[in-house]
Structures are given as structure tokens and as C-alpha cells.
Amino acid sequence: MIKRKIAVPKQIRTMSALSLCFLLYVALISLTLLLVGQTQYLSGFLLGAAGSAAYMFLLYRRVPAMLKWSFILKHPRRNRLDSRPALAVTLESLRTGWFKTLQPIVAIALVILAFSRVFHSISFLAALFGFFSFQISLFLYAALMLTFDGIQIME
């Protein structure tokens, strides 16, 4: 049996690769809506996907902040920015972090709801499906990475 090694480029593991996966997913769903002839849902889906892209970029800004808190927790003596103990700072960040993540989700969902109420051509359910396109593409990206890693481990 001939063993072939599937090389996964290092660039595919970066955040830009996740953005590319998101864009491919949105393009695939949009093309499917066009080919099936359900163009009345396309504007709602694209509105939701735009909201999902905004949420994705907000999360990209939060990831370095979360990494900074984990560094402070691991190295409490290097915490010169704050006089409180590192564990207290990290616990406070964990207590308020879910709220900082939930606020943009609710705000974007309310904007989508407002747009669907003002413009009756926009379907709220299609926009809601488009809003969760980042989470769906994140799941697909993780499944692809696990598949490629599993293939490399088995060889």
C-alpha cells in the first residue's frame, strides 16, 4: 500500500484561513439560493452574513485581550499594569467576558430585526440564518482541521 501524506499548509491554520472559510461558505449559500431560484431570501441572508462578519471581527479583537489575561495568570510577577493579583483580574475578566460577547450579538440581532421590519423584502429568518454563518463556518473549519490532522496522524 502506498502512503501519501497530505500536507496542510501553515497558512490554513491562521485566522485569515477562517475568514476565507467564512467567505466561501457565504458564497456557496448565496450561489445555492440563486440557482434554486429563492432570491427573496438572498438579501436577508447577506444582511445576516454582514452582521456575522462584524461579529467575527469583534471576536478577532477580543482574542488578543484574552491571551493577555492568560499570560498574566501564568506570570503574576510580570503584571506591572495592575496592582491587583493576576487571579482576581482574570476572574473579573471571566465574569464580564460573557457579557461583552453577548452585547454585540444582541445588538446585531436587533439591527437585523429592525431592517426586516422596515424593508419587507428582507426575510428575518434568512437574516438570522445568515447571522449564524460565522458559527457554522467555524464548525466546518474545525471539522476540516480535525480531518486533516487525523489523516496525518494515521499515516
C-alpha positions as CSV (number, residue, x, y, z in Angstrom):
1,M,0.0,0.0,0.0
2,I,1.3,3.4,-1.0
3,K,1.1,6.0,1.7
4,R,0.6,9.5,0.6
5,K,1.0,12.4,3.1
6,I,-1.5,15.2,2.7
7,A,0.3,18.4,3.5
8,V,-1.7,21.1,5.2
9,P,-0.1,24.5,4.6
10,K,0.6,26.5,7.7
11,Q,-1.4,29.4,6.3
12,I,-4.6,27.4,6.6
13,R,-4.3,27.4,10.4
14,T,-4.4,31.1,10.7
15,M,-7.3,33.4,11.3
16,S,-7.3,34.6,7.7
17,A,-8.0,31.0,6.7
18,L,-11.0,31.0,8.9
19,S,-12.1,34.2,7.2
20,L,-11.6,32.5,3.9
21,C,-13.7,29.6,5.0
22,F,-16.4,32.0,6.1
23,L,-16.4,33.8,2.8
24,L,-16.5,30.5,0.9
25,Y,-19.5,29.4,3.0
26,V,-21.4,32.6,2.4
27,A,-20.6,32.5,-1.4
28,L,-21.7,28.8,-1.6
29,I,-25.1,29.5,0.2
30,S,-25.6,32.6,-1.9
31,L,-25.0,30.8,-5.1
32,T,-27.3,28.0,-4.0
33,L,-30.0,30.5,-3.3
34,L,-29.6,32.0,-6.7
35,L,-29.5,28.6,-8.5
36,V,-32.6,27.3,-6.7
37,G,-34.5,30.5,-7.5
38,Q,-35.1,31.7,-3.9
39,T,-33.8,35.2,-4.5
40,Q,-36.3,36.6,-2.0
41,Y,-34.1,35.1,0.8
42,L,-30.8,36.3,-0.6
43,S,-31.0,39.9,0.7
44,G,-31.8,38.7,4.2
45,F,-29.1,36.1,4.2
46,L,-26.5,38.6,3.0
47,L,-27.6,41.1,5.7
48,G,-27.2,38.4,8.3
49,A,-23.8,37.4,6.9
50,A,-22.7,41.0,7.1
51,G,-23.7,41.1,10.8
52,S,-21.9,37.8,11.3
53,A,-18.7,39.3,9.7
54,A,-19.0,42.2,12.0
55,Y,-19.2,39.8,15.0
56,M,-16.3,37.9,13.6
57,F,-14.1,41.0,13.6
58,L,-15.2,41.9,17.1
59,L,-14.1,38.5,18.3
60,Y,-10.8,38.9,16.5
61,R,-10.2,42.0,18.6
62,R,-11.1,40.1,21.9
63,V,-8.8,37.1,21.3
64,P,-5.5,39.1,22.0
65,A,-7.1,40.5,25.1
66,M,-8.0,37.0,26.3
67,L,-4.5,35.8,25.5
68,K,-3.1,38.8,27.5
69,W,-5.1,37.8,30.6
70,S,-3.9,34.2,30.3
71,F,-0.3,35.4,30.2
72,I,-0.9,37.5,33.3
73,L,-2.3,34.5,35.1
74,K,0.7,32.3,34.2
75,H,3.2,35.0,35.1
76,P,1.8,37.0,38.0
77,R,5.1,38.8,38.8
78,R,5.1,40.3,35.3
79,N,1.8,42.1,35.9
80,R,3.1,45.6,36.2
81,L,0.0,47.2,34.6
82,D,-2.3,46.4,37.5
83,S,-1.7,46.3,41.2
84,R,-4.4,43.6,41.9
85,P,-3.4,40.0,41.9
86,A,-3.5,38.4,38.5
87,L,-6.0,35.8,39.5
88,A,-8.5,38.4,40.6
89,V,-8.0,40.3,37.3
90,T,-8.6,37.1,35.3
91,L,-11.7,36.1,37.3
92,E,-13.1,39.5,36.8
93,S,-12.5,39.2,33.1
94,L,-14.2,35.9,33.0
95,R,-17.2,37.3,34.9
96,T,-17.7,40.2,32.5
97,G,-16.4,38.5,29.3
98,W,-19.6,36.7,28.5
99,F,-21.5,40.0,28.7
100,K,-19.0,41.7,26.4
101,T,-19.5,38.8,23.9
102,L,-23.3,38.8,24.3
103,Q,-23.8,42.6,23.8
104,P,-22.7,42.6,20.1
105,I,-24.8,39.5,19.4
106,V,-28.0,41.1,20.8
107,A,-27.2,44.5,19.1
108,I,-26.7,42.9,15.7
109,A,-29.8,40.8,16.1
110,L,-31.8,43.9,16.9
111,V,-30.4,45.7,13.9
112,I,-31.4,42.7,11.7
113,L,-34.9,42.7,13.2
114,A,-35.2,46.4,12.6
115,F,-34.1,46.1,8.9
116,S,-36.5,43.2,8.4
117,R,-39.4,45.3,9.8
118,V,-38.6,48.4,7.7
119,F,-37.8,46.6,4.5
120,H,-40.4,43.9,4.0
121,S,-38.3,42.3,1.2
122,I,-35.8,41.1,3.8
123,S,-36.7,37.8,5.5
124,F,-35.9,37.8,9.2
125,L,-35.4,34.0,9.3
126,A,-33.0,34.2,6.3
127,A,-31.1,37.0,8.0
128,L,-31.0,35.0,11.2
129,F,-29.6,32.1,9.3
130,G,-27.0,34.4,7.7
131,F,-26.1,35.8,11.1
132,F,-25.1,32.3,12.3
133,S,-23.0,31.7,9.2
134,F,-19.8,32.5,11.1
135,Q,-20.5,29.9,13.7
136,I,-21.4,27.3,11.1
137,S,-18.2,28.1,9.1
138,L,-16.2,27.9,12.3
139,F,-17.7,24.4,12.9
140,L,-16.9,23.4,9.3
141,Y,-13.3,24.7,9.6
142,A,-12.8,22.8,12.9
143,A,-14.1,19.6,11.2
144,L,-11.7,20.1,8.3
145,M,-8.7,20.7,10.5
146,L,-9.6,17.6,12.6
147,T,-9.9,15.5,9.4
148,F,-6.6,16.7,8.0
149,D,-4.9,16.1,11.4
150,G,-6.4,12.7,11.7
151,I,-5.2,11.7,8.2
152,Q,-1.7,12.9,9.0
153,I,-1.6,11.0,12.4
154,M,-2.8,7.8,10.8
155,E,0.0,7.8,8.3
